[in-house]
Amino acid sequence: MGAKDVKPTRSELIDLKKKIKLSEGGHKLLKMKRDGLILEFFDILSKAKDVRSELDAAYEKANEKIGIAESVEGRMTVKSTAFAMKDAPQIELESHNIMGVVVPKIESSSVRKPINKRGYGILGTSSYIDEAVDSYEILVEKIILAAEIETTMKKLLDDIEKTKRRVNALEFKVIPELKEGMSFISLRLEEMERENTFRLKRIKA
Amino acid sequence: MELAVVGNSEFVTGFRLAGVKKIYEAKDDELESMVTKVLKDSDVGIFVMHGDDVNKLPEILRDTLSESVEPTVVTLGGTGESSNLREKIKQSVGVDLWK
């Protein structure tokens, strides 16, 4: 909205004043929201870094264990054991709210199973396979944790970006334009008043 | 909801051992169709892929994966996920805080 688009009337001036007050209030609130989100983000960031490094370490360990199991037992034995596994890990997505951002909370079940409930025979397989299964179960646990934290971080980042855009739009576009319009109207009204006084003086003379 | 894993047979075997049922073995040329299929599956909550496999996908699909919340995509190995997050942090906060 440019200054030239506004009608220089008193009612328009009152409207603009109301809009400026509202925009400034909104701007202040959004700035507070942005700062709050950034604080939350800092909390999550350190957790995310830790989880990522733990996840990478767990993946490396799991790879190592399955490598050993495959070299000792043979790839086919490991594969056939893998096909015998019974319960799949289940996850449940719940949500909670961080300053208006809905973030997931992931609950998991049947990730780590006791050795006798895994589905393969204990006698027919070696401890190398058990170790590989253990390390992959730990990896799945870490994956679930990483998924929760990284999704939270993505959502927070999205919202920080959105709020930042809004704050900037209000600060550098909306409020200055409204103020420009308001000063245009007050100048125009003053000008009209001076013209009126001059006209009256001319008529009197 | 369940976990889903897409990748070559070496990558997915371990997850079979952990009991994951939604396992999709895919060669390089089948990756794209498999990923699209998994993304459409509403029963998948977490989607696991190898970082190198993610890098083989077209850029549009890579962007979809990095933006996806349901299912949440977790990449293992390579530099995929952490560099994605790093870029996102730089873009949103303006500073590279992932150091």
Boltz contact constraints between the chains, C-beta under 6 A:
constraints:
  - contact:
      token1: [A, 45]
      token2: [B, 97]
      max_distance: 6.0
  - contact:
      token1: [A, 52]
      token2: [B, 82]
      max_distance: 6.0
  - contact:
      token1: [A, 59]
      token2: [B, 76]
      max_distance: 6.0
  - contact:
      token1: [A, 62]
      token2: [B, 14]
      max_distance: 6.0
  - contact:
      token1: [A, 66]
      token2: [B, 14]
      max_distance: 6.0
  - contact:
      token1: [A, 79]
      token2: [B, 13]
      max_distance: 6.0
  - contact:
      token1: [A, 82]
      token2: [B, 13]
      max_distance: 6.0
  - contact:
      token1: [A, 82]
      token2: [B, 16]
      max_distance: 6.0
  - contact:
      token1: [A, 82]
      token2: [B, 17]
      max_distance: 6.0
  - contact:
      token1: [A, 85]
      token2: [B, 19]
      max_distance: 6.0
  - contact:
      token1: [A, 87]
      token2: [B, 19]
      max_distance: 6.0
  - contact:
      token1: [A, 88]
      token2: [B, 2]
      max_distance: 6.0
  - contact:
      token1: [A, 88]
      token2: [B, 19]
      max_distance: 6.0
  - contact:
      token1: [A, 88]
      token2: [B, 21]
      max_distance: 6.0
  - contact:
      token1: [A, 89]
      token2: [B, 19]
      max_distance: 6.0
  - contact:
      token1: [A, 91]
      token2: [B, 1]
      max_distance: 6.0
  - contact:
      token1: [A, 91]
      token2: [B, 45]
      max_distance: 6.0
  - contact:
      token1: [A, 93]
      token2: [B, 45]
      max_distance: 6.0
  - contact:
      token1: [A, 132]
      token2: [B, 17]
      max_distance: 6.0
  - contact:
      token1: [A, 133]
      token2: [B, 17]
      max_distance: 6.0
  - contact:
      token1: [A, 136]
      token2: [B, 14]
      max_distance: 6.0
  - contact:
      token1: [A, 136]
      token2: [B, 17]
      max_distance: 6.0
  - contact:
      token1: [A, 136]
      token2: [B, 18]
      max_distance: 6.0
  - contact:
      token1: [A, 137]
      token2: [B, 18]
      max_distance: 6.0
  - contact:
      token1: [A, 140]
      token2: [B, 18]
      max_distance: 6.0
  - contact:
      token1: [A, 143]
      token2: [B, 48]
      max_distance: 6.0
  - contact:
      token1: [A, 143]
      token2: [B, 74]
      max_distance: 6.0
  - contact:
      token1: [A, 146]
      token2: [B, 74]
      max_distance: 6.0
  - contact:
      token1: [A, 147]
      token2: [B, 46]
      max_distance: 6.0
  - contact:
      token1: [A, 147]
      token2: [B, 72]
      max_distance: 6.0
  - contact:
      token1: [A, 147]
      token2: [B, 74]
      max_distance: 6.0
  - contact:
      token1: [A, 151]
      token2: [B, 69]
      max_distance: 6.0
  - contact:
      token1: [A, 151]
      token2: [B, 72]
      max_distance: 6.0
  - contact:
      token1: [A, 157]
      token2: [B, 88]
      max_distance: 6.0
  - contact:
      token1: [A, 157]
      token2: [B, 92]
      max_distance: 6.0
  - contact:
      token1: [A, 160]
      token2: [B, 92]
      max_distance: 6.0
  - contact:
      token1: [A, 161]
      token2: [B, 92]
      max_distance: 6.0
